[in-house]
Amino acid sequence: MLKVYFKTFGCRTNIYDTQLMKSYVKNAVIVNDEFEADVIVVNSCTVTNGADSGARAYINHMKNSGKKVILTGCGAVSKGEELFKKSSVFGVLGASHKSKIDSFLASQAPFYELGDLNFIDKNIVSDYENHTKAFIKIQEGCNFACSYCIIPSVRGKSRSIDEEVILNEAKILANNGYNEIVLTGTNIGSYGQSNNSSLGKLLQKLGSIKGIKRIRLGSIEPSQIDESFKEILNEPWLERHLHIALQHTSQKMLTIMKRRNRAFKDIELFNELSEIGFALGTDYIVGHPGESEEIWEEALENFKKFPLTHLHAFIYSPRNATVSATMKQDVDGITAKNRLKTLKNIVYLNNFEFRKKNRVPLEILVEKRDDDGLYDGFDQFYNKIKISSKSDIRKEWISIKDYEVKADDNYAQI
């Protein structure tokens, strides 16, 4: 029987999509070793140049190893035609064709089938191999038009998955032993705009499902934290960490980026959330066209006012067919790297201070055992803790009161 290996790049949404594709495979054997496979399905990311080059390098390596490669994911839309014409990949499969993956795996002829960007997944995922937590995709696409971002053009407009489908999926996952649920999507804060609901209303219903102990969220926008969302902030099942996408802290740069958030309103929001005990993360782009020394200094001054404990920051890379790609690239690489390092150092120290001040019992779902023999997992603030234990505690929930706070992580012995 045909053997297939799935390689996933990028975000939590891609992790979900890969699991969904696996559930459609009936006439092939899914293997965990790529070199045993006849066909490699690459679920790609295209959010940065680095993401593109990572997927491309993997594709070339697999093709040179004699494997048949099928490309799907965001990179199928942005780079699929180019790779298909070069015969770097055997086939290109758009996200709306996930349910037909079985027949495409058996195809004897090369194919290029992008499908459309208006689809909504009908099936659900009931199990996650090698994962302690489960992901639920609640929406697809984005209605924002940020000048630097290619994602709306590869994922389409925002559309929400029916609430009953999501609740049913969550109940099945909880019954299958998944106590921690991670909500994912392209822009989850926009959930419910098309069906008279909201992320806050959905969360209230998910939180009442028996067996769900913690709900984590993907990235949300500052403008999407409405009253229905604020109503659930003190619920015990909501993680005490929120990832709220800023992208920048200079109002001038936010305007250039065509962002909807406003720098000084953002500072107020973050401080409000911090005061009630939340750890806070964000996305940030340095080196975008127009980031002059003056704008950078303004951004840095504002950045220091944010009680940030986590950071996903990267250097701007131009994406074809975006407004920012037409602008003059006026920030050199060394300057951008230094700015990135400055922000990371600030948040690193912030996180250390947060963990020293918040000496509360930590609730951890242990995920794995590392090469150093220590177990690790994430607490309710999305901080990693490393645990020394004589017994195997993988996939267990544990509460730890006595732990050591170090600059890199927390450490405990049980």
ROVO-124892 format. One line per 5 residues: number of its first residue (from 0); their letters; for each residue y, z, x of C-alpha. Coordinates in pm, whole numbers, plus 50000, padded with zeros to 5 digits. Each point is the difference from the previous one (the first is absolute). Layout:
<nodes>
NUM = A = Y,Z,X | ...
</nodes>
This chain:
<nodes>
0 = MLKVY = 50000,50000,50000 | 50358,49929,50109 | 50162,50289,50189 | 50371,50071,49953 | 50241,50235,50178
5 = FKTFG = 50340,50103,49860 | 50286,50066,50242 | 50308,50165,49849 | 50348,49997,50151 | 50311,50172,49868
10 = CRTNI = 50072,50231,49711 | 49811,50214,49751 | 50026,49721,49744 | 49792,49782,50230 | 49743,50279,50035
15 = YDTQL = 49973,50002,49620 | 49980,49620,49979 | 49720,49991,50257 | 49798,50254,49803 | 50055,49795,49685
20 = MKSYV = 49881,49683,50172 | 49690,50180,50127 | 49914,50096,49643 | 49990,49628,49906 | 49751,49909,50274
25 = KNAVI = 49655,49950,49845 | 49836,49722,50201 | 50071,50118,50354 | 49937,50312,50206 | 50308,50196,50109
30 = VNDEF = 49956,50117,50360 | 50194,50254,50207 | 49975,49810,50328 | 50209,49684,50024 | 49769,49847,50260
35 = EADVI = 49705,50019,49759 | 50194,49804,49737 | 49985,49630,49915 | 50338,50013,49822 | 50305,50213,50078
40 = VVNSC = 50250,50065,49719 | 50339,50090,50148 | 50225,50186,49755 | 50330,49949,50180 | 50348,50152,50016
45 = TVTNG = 50318,49803,50068 | 50275,50262,49980 | 50096,49956,50369 | 49942,49753,50285 | 49769,50262,50151
50 = ADSGA = 49788,50001,49686 | 49973,49622,50008 | 49911,49987,50369 | 49739,50277,49962 | 49820,49811,49723
55 = RAYIN = 50030,49669,50187 | 49850,50147,50318 | 49709,50145,49803 | 49940,49670,49818 | 49994,49806,50328
60 = HMKNS = 49762,50252,50156 | 49759,49977,49706 | 50018,49619,49984 | 49929,49979,50373 | 49700,50226,49939
65 = GKKVI = 49859,49739,49764 | 50091,50174,49675 | 50117,49834,49680 | 50336,50161,49912 | 50158,50026,49654
70 = LTGCG = 50363,50113,49981 | 50138,50197,49707 | 50280,50255,49946 | 50373,49955,50055 | 49949,49785,50309
75 = AVSKG = 49811,49745,49790 | 50328,49909,49831 | 50226,50012,50306 | 49768,49862,50271 | 49695,49866,49815
80 = EELFK = 50099,49634,49986 | 50085,49992,50370 | 49673,50168,50102 | 49797,49784,49762 | 50148,49675,50132
85 = KSSVF = 49918,50110,50356 | 49644,50084,49886 | 50051,50355,50126 | 49854,50116,49669 | 49726,49846,49786
90 = GVLGA = 50166,50100,49674 | 50316,50152,49852 | 49962,50213,49689 | 50296,50120,49794 | 50003,50351,49854
95 = SHKSK = 49958,49876,49643 | 49657,49859,50099 | 49853,50333,50114 | 49753,50002,49712 | 49858,49666,50118
100 = IDSFL = 49936,50113,50358 | 49623,49972,49954 | 50006,49627,49934 | 50252,49933,50277 | 49782,50184,50253
105 = ASQAP = 49722,49750,49929 | 50227,49694,50023 | 49878,49729,50235 | 50335,49819,49998 | 50330,50135,50138
110 = FYELG = 50236,50115,49725 | 50367,50089,49949 | 50043,50183,49668 | 50318,50208,49974 | 49989,50053,49624
115 = DLNFI = 50311,50155,49843 | 50220,50308,50038 | 49991,50113,49637 | 49650,50146,49993 | 49901,50355,49909
120 = DKNIV = 49666,50133,50126 | 49761,50062,49712 | 49724,50191,50177 | 50021,50345,50153 | 49869,50167,50314
125 = SDYEN = 49758,50287,49942 | 49894,50083,50357 | 50147,49996,50351 | 49755,49963,50283 | 50090,50213,50305
130 = HTKAF = 50306,50150,49829 | 50053,50362,49892 | 50282,49906,49764 | 50029,49720,49745 | 50276,49744,49949
135 = IKIQE = 50119,49873,49663 | 50224,49696,49980 | 50244,50051,49713 | 50219,49692,50034 | 50047,49677,50191
140 = GCNFA = 50310,49818,50127 | 50368,50089,50038 | 50323,49906,49820 | 50226,50106,50286 | 50163,49730,50214
145 = CSYCI = 50056,50174,50335 | 50132,49744,50245 | 49736,50066,50271 | 49688,50023,49784 | 49734,49735,49946
150 = IPSVR = 49781,50212,49771 | 50137,49888,49659 | 49928,49639,50097 | 49637,50078,50088 | 49924,50266,49735
155 = GKSRS = 50213,49869,49713 | 50214,50182,49742 | 49926,50358,49901 | 49735,50044,49732 | 49826,50321,49901
160 = IDEEV = 49632,50059,49939 | 49926,50136,49653 | 50020,50379,49984 | 49661,50038,49831 | 49832,49796,50275
165 = ILNEA = 50153,50227,50266 | 49904,50321,49817 | 49644,49877,49950 | 49973,49908,50368 | 50129,50345,50100
170 = KILAN = 49747,50175,49771 | 49711,49798,50149 | 50113,50073,50356 | 50038,50372,49921 | 49648,50003,49850
175 = NGYNE = 49877,49830,50318 | 50133,50288,50207 | 50340,49874,50110 | 50238,50295,49960 | 50292,49836,50178
180 = IVLTG = 50155,49686,49853 | 50253,49781,50179 | 50214,49776,49779 | 50084,49669,50159 | 50169,49670,49921
185 = TNIGS = 50274,49775,50131 | 50279,50208,49846 | 49843,50286,49804 | 50332,50149,49890 | 50049,49698,49776
190 = YGQSN = 49685,50089,49805 | 50037,49973,49623 | 50312,49785,49983 | 49808,49737,49805 | 49802,50234,49775
195 = NSSLG = 50243,50275,49900 | 49867,50258,50242 | 50097,50135,50343 | 49842,50138,50314 | 50088,50353,49889
200 = KLLQK = 49833,49957,49660 | 49689,49851,50161 | 49980,50286,50250 | 50015,50259,49721 | 49691,49844,49841
205 = LGSIK = 49813,49956,50329 | 50066,50360,50096 | 49824,50126,49687 | 49671,49827,50086 | 49723,50249,50075
210 = GIKRI = 49882,49985,50360 | 50319,49863,50157 | 50132,50255,50245 | 50276,49806,50172 | 50195,49681,49940
215 = RLGSI = 50175,49825,50286 | 50251,49721,49957 | 50081,49686,50192 | 50358,49912,50083 | 50262,50030,49724
220 = EPSQI = 50368,49905,49987 | 50282,50259,49972 | 50128,49833,49683 | 49659,50043,49835 | 49995,50378,50006
225 = DESFK = 50106,50045,49638 | 49990,50301,49766 | 49637,49939,49898 | 49906,50009,50369 | 50200,50316,50069
230 = EILNE = 49814,50172,49715 | 49673,49992,50195 | 50134,50114,50339 | 49864,50354,49963 | 49655,49901,49875
235 = PWLER = 49725,50149,50220 | 49811,49669,50024 | 50293,49806,50148 | 50002,49984,50379 | 50297,50180,50154
240 = HLHIA = 50094,49688,50192 | 50190,49699,49872 | 50054,49672,50181 | 50333,49857,49885 | 50106,49668,50150
245 = LQHTS = 50352,50001,50145 | 49972,49709,50249 | 50339,50101,50146 | 50263,50274,49986 | 50318,49796,50050
250 = QKMLT = 50153,49887,49672 | 50131,49685,50169 | 49650,49911,50115 | 49848,50079,49661 | 50246,49749,49852
255 = IMKRR = 49903,49737,50259 | 49635,50066,49919 | 50070,49963,49625 | 49850,50342,49938 | 50048,50187,49672
260 = NRAFK = 50024,50350,50148 | 50328,50162,50109 | 50015,50202,50323 | 50188,50307,49877 | 49810,50025,49671
265 = DIELF = 49682,49981,50210 | 50110,50299,50209 | 50058,50204,49683 | 49659,49906,49859 | 49810,50080,50320
270 = NELSE = 50169,50338,50037 | 49927,50083,49636 | 49630,49923,50054 | 49990,50184,50331 | 50143,50315,49843
275 = IGFAL = 49705,50019,49760 | 49752,49975,50285 | 49913,49633,50045 | 49920,49835,50332 | 50175,49663,49997
280 = GTDYI = 49921,49669,50163 | 50168,49663,50002 | 49986,49639,50116 | 50269,49885,50242 | 50090,49667,50163
285 = VGHPG = 50196,49991,50327 | 50148,49690,50160 | 50073,49809,49680 | 50264,49727,50043 | 50346,50155,49982
290 = ESEEI = 49895,50342,50132 | 50303,50033,50228 | 50064,50304,50218 | 50248,50124,49738 | 49747,49968,49717
295 = WEEAL = 49728,50159,50212 | 50220,50302,50080 | 50080,50042,49629 | 49630,49969,49914 | 49897,50252,50266
300 = ENFKK = 50259,50254,49885 | 49873,49966,49643 | 49634,49999,50108 | 50036,50346,50152 | 50110,50133,49659
305 = FPLTH = 49666,49904,49841 | 49727,50270,50003 | 49739,49745,50106 | 49657,50118,50114 | 49815,49665,50011
310 = LHAFI = 50111,49654,50108 | 49862,49647,49978 | 50255,49809,50207 | 49978,49661,50161 | 50212,49735,50169
315 = YSPRN = 50123,49718,49778 | 49814,49672,50028 | 50121,49690,49812 | 49776,49874,49721 | 50021,49636,49897
320 = ATVSA = 50164,49925,49664 | 50203,50323,49996 | 50379,50033,50009 | 49995,50217,50313 | 49813,49731,50194
325 = TMKQD = 50307,49774,49966 | 50230,50262,50157 | 50090,50017,50366 | 49747,50216,50187 | 50257,50211,50185
330 = VDGIT = 49810,50316,50104 | 49804,49965,50324 | 49647,50135,50034 | 50078,50282,50245 | 50281,50134,49779
335 = AKNRL = 49774,49986,49694 | 49720,50186,50183 | 50240,50273,50112 | 50132,50042,49646 | 49647,50021,49866
340 = KTLKN = 49908,50263,50257 | 50309,50206,49913 | 49905,50015,49632 | 49637,50082,50073 | 50099,50286,50232
345 = IVYLN = 50229,50150,49735 | 49728,49996,49734 | 49735,50127,50243 | 50210,50311,50063 | 50083,50032,49628
350 = NFEFR = 49631,49999,49918 | 49926,50268,50258 | 50278,50220,49859 | 49879,49940,49643 | 49648,50114,50086
355 = KKNRV = 50127,50310,50182 | 50218,50103,49704 | 49746,49922,49727 | 49726,50242,50100 | 49819,49978,49666
360 = PLEIL = 49626,49967,49938 | 49900,49638,50059 | 49774,49813,49757 | 49803,49739,50190 | 49749,49733,49909
365 = VEKRD = 49809,49957,50326 | 49956,49631,50075 | 49813,49953,50325 | 49878,50138,50329 | 50182,49865,50304
370 = DDGLY = 49862,49910,50342 | 50131,50333,50132 | 49766,50182,49759 | 50281,50125,49777 | 50017,49928,49629
375 = DGFDQ = 50320,49873,49850 | 50165,49947,49667 | 50341,50008,49836 | 50160,50297,49828 | 50218,49994,49687
380 = FYNKI = 50303,49907,50213 | 49817,49700,50150 | 49983,50165,50339 | 49681,49966,50201 | 49807,50310,50098
385 = KISSK = 49720,50012,50256 | 49723,50250,49928 | 49731,50148,50220 | 49688,50083,49799 | 49634,50060,50082
390 = SDIRK = 49892,49861,49663 | 50056,49647,49872 | 50303,50020,49769 | 50058,49628,49941 | 50107,49915,49642
395 = EWISI = 50053,50369,49920 | 50314,50162,49858 | 50104,50301,50203 | 50293,50240,49987 | 50130,50121,50336
400 = KDYEV = 50239,50293,50037 | 49966,50061,50372 | 50094,49703,50218 | 50195,49913,50312 | 50304,49774,49977
405 = KADDN = 50033,49771,50302 | 50248,49718,50055 | 49747,49727,49929 | 49788,50152,49720 | 49879,50322,49845
410 = YAQI = 49676,50154,50133 | 49753,50242,49846 | 49659,50158,50061 | 49766,50094,49716
</nodes>
